[in-house]
Amino acid sequence: MTASKVLSAAALGFGLAATASAIIVTNPNDPRDWQGATVGTFASLVYGSDTPANRQLVVDNQLLDDGRFALNNYQPAQLLHNAWSDGGGGGALGESYDLTGTGSYGYGGNGGTVFGNANSIDNTWFQSGNNPGDTVFDLGTASQYAAVFPVIDHGPLPQESIESTVYLSSSPTGPWTQADLKLVFLEGFQPNDGILWDGFSFVVQPQGGGSFRYLSIIHGGPGALWSDGDDEINGVLGLPVVPAPAGLGLLGLAGLVVGRRRR
């Protein structure tokens, strides 16, 4: 993924740095790590190498937020179909075991359905198809951003979390346009610091702006930080735009980010 694929938050009026709840990472030499991932890790994976200039790009583009995504007032998108459940490809269903903060990545298969696992954001997950249109979600309404909640089952990170490519469309049958990575919530969504299978939830946007209602996600592909043949997706949701001063469109993220968690 090149620098041109990750646009400045300020340029799109994203406004996260100005929201009281946002915890944007602003130090290009921040010494912290998040499950082993550093600012330099993102500089290398997103911009090609860990250099001072690329770490500055991570900061300037407001790519990282050291907070967690609060799910209040948002409804998960609904899965319309998935290649695995339709009999058209491989994949698996599973659940991550740790609900109390033991720090375990342990997981196993579960007896649910792909729709049950995909339509809620909890500790259950599914694996997506490998072609745009194989796995399609209906966000329920026109959106200008979408949040994806992956599940971590092993390292390295953030590669094993952001191991998917997202495509967007105004129709459930496409055409599909690859989304751009916008923002990474380093702490995921779980309030318990010790739950490590949750982390690196990420927000995407259409290339060049605009709205969409349908989202297709594949494992690997050109937008993934790596590809090892599968992904684990908890769920997704659409994010609306709300009015803002001077006619700018700001993503309604006041109150979306709360707290700080694990190191």
Secondary structure, 3 states (H helix, E strand, C coil): CCHHHCCCCCCCCCCHHHCCCCCECCCCCCCCCECCECHHHHHHHHHCCCCHHHHHHHHHCCCEECCEECCCCCCCCEEEECCCCCCCCCCCEEEECCCCCCCCCCEECCCCCHHHHHCCCCCEEECCECCCCCCEEEEEEEECEEEEEECCCCCCCCCCCCCEEEEEECCCCCCCEEEEEEEEECCCCCCCCCCCCCCCEEEEEECCCCCEEEEEEEECCCCCCCCCCCCCEEEEEEECEECCHHHCCEECCCCCEECCCCC
